[in-house]
Amino acid sequence: MRKMREHTIASRAATAAHLRITGWRDTLVSRIAAKADRGQTSVEYLGIIAVVVLIVAAILGTNIGTTIYDAITAQIAKVAK
């Protein structure tokens, strides 16, 4: 009876330790993943901003901005007639 009781106590202790370690590991992994996501989001926003800046620079640096403006104005003038 005593051996069975010791086995049960040891089994409960091992189970409790396993649950604590598993919980700690899951918490750690979720925190690391959350930090990685935040960094990834920042890089994605930076990439979008860079693309927009390049598009604006291309429009301002060439005559394409004027061409687009003239085309839109012409279409508006057709609709207004």
Protein Blocks (a to p, Z undefined) as FASTA:
>chain_A
ZZmmmmmmmmmmmmmmmmmmmmmmmmmmmmmmmmmmmmmmmmmmmmmmmmmmmmmmmmmm
mmklmmmmmmmmmmmmmmmZZ
